[in-house]
Amino acid sequence: MSFKNSKVVIVGAGNVGSTTAYSIINQGLCEEVALIDVNKDKAYAEALDMAHSVFFMNRNIKVHSGDYSECKDADIVIITASAPMPKDSHNRLEMLAPSMNIMKSIVTSVMDNGFDGIFLIISNPVDIMTYYTWKISGLPKNHVIGSGTNLDSARLCCELANMYDLDAKSVEAYVCGEHGDSEFVSWNSATIGGKNIDDVMADNKSRTGTVTKPDLLKMTAQAGWEIFNRKGNTCYGIASSATSIVKSILFNENRIYPVTVDVDGQYGLHGVFLSVPTIIDNTGAKEIVEIKLMPDEQAALMHSAEVLTSFYAELAL
């Protein structure tokens, strides 16, 4: 992979796909960005609008719409397209059945055009769709990554930072497991300025108030729905999350993010795609960081794995 000739293709030019494209362009992460959508006029218009914005940026990036032939020389293909969330549903797993055909069509079309780069999956239910993409594509497991709980973890860090009047980047805390109802927080590894989160909460009772760790998990899990229920989508947070992963790949940063990857041997799990802290470099998912989990956290991870693998048999492979 050469940064000089790097190319990112985004499949899905809706709110998430377009915002992700703009975030990547605005940070000047690659040489070329291509948008693909079943609605070709939408993809064309979004790409043209962004191309005009490049005039005001520090780097000249080629932005355009296209078809699946764009994937042949792409370093990263980001899939954001998915079925609409069922009305009044707050369970991403309910999107599985309608999303399968969409994902199979996209991945097959990408691979038929000679793609051999790295997939980044955002489409929900992201953990199962990441596994599904790997199975259909035939790519090495480290070349298929899901956005997973990367954004959930950022939301948790923001909640904690707001409580203690800090920059959220001073907080390190991971949400792991399913990006959904069975996700959990690895409190054992959570720190603020290197200080264990339990000690922070105990030593700052006036700021902590009555907030508990279960409260924080609940606020984190519901944050996306708070946004979705009020404006019909979430786009800025997930776009920034995806952009951070893209940057770690293209710039070979070796950053650690909690993303959906194949867990096979770590944490006592085998052959399941879910979120755990992972080193991301230009090879994709370079290495899983096996952090120490407390017994209840290990049980929660096992539960997430059981929830997700229970759906594997339903996939049309």
C-alpha positions in Angstrom: 0.0 0.0 0.0 1.4 3.4 -1.0 0.0 6.5 0.6 1.1 8.4 -2.5 -1.4 6.5 -4.7 -4.0 5.6 -2.0 -7.6 5.2 -2.9 -10.7 4.7 -0.8 -14.1 3.6 -2.2 -17.2 4.1 -0.2 -20.3 2.0 -1.1 -23.4 3.9 0.1 -23.8 7.7 -0.5 -26.4 8.3 2.2 -25.8 10.3 5.4 -23.2 8.0 6.8 -21.3 7.3 3.6 -21.3 10.9 2.4 -20.2 12.2 5.9 -17.5 9.6 6.0 -16.2 10.6 2.6 -16.2 14.3 3.5 -14.3 13.5 6.8 -11.6 11.6 4.9 -11.3 14.3 2.3 -11.2 17.1 4.9 -8.3 15.3 6.7 -6.5 14.7 3.4 -6.0 11.1 4.1 -5.7 9.7 0.6 -5.2 10.7 -3.1 -8.6 9.6 -4.4 -12.1 8.9 -3.0 -14.9 7.3 -5.1 -18.6 7.0 -4.1 -20.8 4.2 -5.3 -24.5 4.0 -4.7 -27.5 2.3 -6.3 -28.8 5.9 -6.7 -26.2 7.1 -9.1 -27.5 10.6 -9.2 -27.2 10.9 -5.5 -23.6 9.6 -5.6 -22.7 11.9 -8.4 -24.2 15.0 -6.7 -22.5 14.2 -3.3 -19.1 13.6 -5.0 -19.4 16.8 -7.1 -20.3 18.8 -4.1 -17.3 17.5 -2.2 -15.0 18.0 -5.2 -15.9 21.7 -5.1 -15.0 21.8 -1.4 -11.5 20.6 -2.1 -10.7 24.0 -3.5 -10.6 25.3 0.1 -8.6 22.5 1.6 -4.8 21.9 2.0 -4.6 19.0 -0.4 -5.8 18.3 -3.9 -7.8 15.1 -3.6 -9.7 13.5 -6.6 -13.3 13.0 -5.6 -15.8 11.3 -7.9 -18.7 8.8 -8.2 -18.4 5.6 -10.1 -19.2 1.9 -10.3 -17.7 -1.3 -8.9 -14.8 -1.2 -11.3 -13.4 1.5 -9.0 -12.7 -1.2 -6.5 -10.0 -2.9 -8.5 -7.2 -0.5 -7.4 -8.7 0.6 -4.1 -6.8 0.2 -0.9 -9.9 0.3 1.3 -13.5 -0.3 0.5 -15.9 1.1 3.1 -19.5 -0.4 3.1 -22.1 1.8 4.7 -25.1 0.7 2.7 -27.7 -1.3 4.7 -31.4 -1.9 5.0 -33.4 0.8 6.9 -34.0 0.3 10.6 -37.4 -1.3 11.2 -39.9 1.3 12.6 -39.9 1.6 16.4 -37.0 -0.9 16.6 -34.0 -0.4 18.9 -32.3 -3.7 18.1 -29.8 -3.6 15.2 -30.0 -7.4 14.9 -33.5 -7.0 13.4 -31.8 -5.5 10.4 -30.1 -8.9 9.6 -32.5 -10.5 7.2 -33.1 -7.4 5.0 -29.4 -6.5 5.0 -28.1 -9.9 3.9 -29.0 -9.6 0.3 -27.8 -6.1 0.1 -24.4 -7.0 1.6 -24.0 -10.1 -0.6 -24.7 -8.2 -3.7 -22.2 -5.5 -2.7 -19.4 -7.7 -1.6 -19.7 -10.0 -4.6 -19.6 -7.0 -7.0 -16.5 -5.6 -5.2 -14.7 -8.9 -5.4 -15.7 -9.6 -9.0 -13.8 -6.5 -9.9 -10.5 -7.7 -8.5 -10.4 -6.1 -5.1 -7.6 -7.3 -2.8 -7.5 -4.5 -0.2 -9.1 -4.0 3.2 -12.8 -3.9 3.9 -14.2 -1.6 6.6 -17.8 -2.5 7.4 -20.1 0.1 9.0 -23.4 -1.5 7.9 -25.6 -2.8 10.7 -25.7 -5.3 12.3 -22.0 -4.6 12.0 -20.6 -7.6 13.8 -22.5 -10.1 11.8 -22.1 -8.2 8.5 -18.3 -8.2 9.1 -18.3 -11.9 9.5 -20.6 -12.3 6.5 -18.3 -10.1 4.4 -15.3 -12.2 5.3 -17.1 -15.4 4.4 -18.3 -14.1 1.0 -15.1 -12.3 0.0 -12.6 -15.0 0.7 -10.1 -12.4 1.9 -7.8 -13.0 4.8 -9.5 -12.3 8.2 -7.2 -9.4 9.0 -8.4 -7.7 5.8 -12.0 -7.5 7.1 -12.7 -5.0 9.9 -16.0 -3.7 11.3 -16.4 -0.3 13.0 -17.8 -2.2 16.0 -17.7 -0.5 19.4 -15.1 2.1 18.4 -17.8 4.9 18.5 -19.4 3.4 21.6 -16.1 3.6 23.4 -15.7 7.3 22.3 -19.2 8.0 23.7 -18.2 6.4 27.0 -15.0 8.5 27.2 -17.1 11.6 26.5 -19.5 10.8 29.3 -16.7 10.3 31.7 -14.9 13.4 30.5 -18.0 15.5 31.0 -18.4 14.2 34.6 -14.9 15.3 35.5 -14.5 18.3 33.3 -11.7 16.8 31.2 -10.7 16.4 27.6 -12.2 13.1 26.5 -8.8 12.1 25.1 -7.5 11.9 28.6 -9.9 9.0 29.2 -9.1 5.5 28.1 -12.0 3.1 28.3 -13.2 0.3 26.0 -16.6 -0.9 25.2 -16.3 -4.5 23.9 -18.3 -7.3 22.5 -21.4 -6.8 20.3 -22.2 -3.4 18.9 -25.6 -3.7 20.4 -27.6 -4.8 23.5 -24.9 -7.3 24.8 -22.0 -4.8 24.7 -20.1 -4.2 28.0 -17.4 -2.0 29.4 -14.0 -3.4 30.4 -13.9 -1.4 33.6 -10.8 -3.3 34.8 -8.7 -1.6 32.1 -10.4 1.9 32.2 -8.3 4.8 33.3 -8.3 8.6 33.5 -4.9 10.0 33.4 -3.5 6.6 34.2 -5.7 6.4 37.3 -8.0 3.4 37.7 -11.6 4.5 37.1 -12.9 3.0 40.4 -10.4 5.3 42.2 -11.4 8.3 40.1 -15.1 7.8 40.9 -14.4 7.2 44.6 -12.0 10.1 45.0 -14.2 12.6 43.3 -17.6 11.9 44.9 -18.9 15.5 44.4 -18.5 15.1 40.6 -19.4 11.5 40.4 -22.6 12.1 42.3 -25.0 9.2 42.1 -23.8 8.0 38.7 -22.8 4.3 38.7 -20.9 2.2 36.2 -24.1 0.5 35.1 -25.5 4.1 34.5 -22.6 4.9 32.3 -23.0 1.8 30.3 -26.7 2.5 29.8 -26.0 6.1 28.7 -23.3 4.9 26.3 -25.6 2.2 24.8 -28.5 4.7 24.4 -26.5 7.6 23.1 -26.9 6.5 19.5 -30.7 6.1 19.9 -30.9 9.5 21.6 -29.6 11.0 18.3 -31.4 8.6 16.0 -34.8 9.3 17.6 -34.4 13.0 17.2 -32.9 13.4 13.8 -33.4 10.0 12.1 -29.8 9.1 11.7 -26.4 9.3 13.3 -23.6 10.3 10.9 -20.9 12.6 12.4 -19.7 10.3 15.1 -19.6 7.1 13.0 -18.0 9.0 10.1 -15.2 10.2 12.4 -14.8 6.7 13.9 -14.4 5.2 10.4 -12.0 8.0 9.4 -9.8 7.2 12.4 -9.6 3.5 11.3 -8.9 4.5 7.7 -6.1 6.8 8.9 -4.5 4.1 11.0 -4.5 1.8 8.0 -3.2 4.3 5.4 -0.7 5.9 7.6 0.4 2.6 9.2 -0.2 4.2 12.6 -0.5 1.0 14.7 -3.3 2.6 16.8 -5.4 0.5 19.1 -9.1 0.6 18.5 -12.0 -1.6 19.7 -13.2 -2.8 16.4 -14.9 -5.9 15.0 -12.4 -8.5 14.1 -12.1 -12.3 14.1 -11.4 -13.5 17.6 -9.9 -17.0 17.3 -8.0 -18.2 20.4 -8.0 -15.0 22.3 -10.2 -14.7 25.4 -11.1 -18.3 25.1 -13.2 -17.6 22.0 -13.0 -19.2 18.5 -14.2 -18.1 15.2 -16.4 -15.1 16.2 -16.3 -11.6 14.9 -16.9 -9.0 17.7 -15.1 -5.9 19.1 -12.0 -6.1 21.2 -9.0 -3.7 21.3 -7.0 -4.3 18.2 -3.8 -2.9 16.6 -4.6 -1.4 13.2 -1.9 -0.9 10.6 -1.5 -1.1 6.9 -2.1 -4.8 6.9 -5.5 -4.3 8.6 -6.2 -6.0 11.9 -2.5 -6.6 12.9 -3.0 -8.0 16.3 -5.6 -8.4 19.0 -4.6 -6.8 22.4 -5.8 -9.3 25.0 -6.5 -7.1 28.0 -7.2 -8.6 31.4 -10.9 -9.0 32.0 -12.6 -9.5 35.3 -14.8 -12.7 35.6 -18.0 -10.7 35.0 -16.5 -9.0 32.0 -15.3 -12.4 30.6 -18.8 -13.7 31.1 -20.2 -10.7 29.2 -17.8 -11.3 26.3 -18.9 -14.9 26.1 -22.5 -13.8 26.2 -21.9 -11.4 23.3 -20.2 -14.2 21.3 -23.1 -16.5 21.9 -25.6 -13.9 20.8 -23.7 -13.2 17.6 -22.8 -16.8 16.6 -26.5 -17.8 17.1 -27.2 -15.8 13.9 -24.5 -17.3 11.8 -26.7 -20.3 10.7 -29.2 -17.8 9.2 -26.7 -16.3 6.8 -27.2 -17.2 3.2 -23.7 -18.4 2.3 
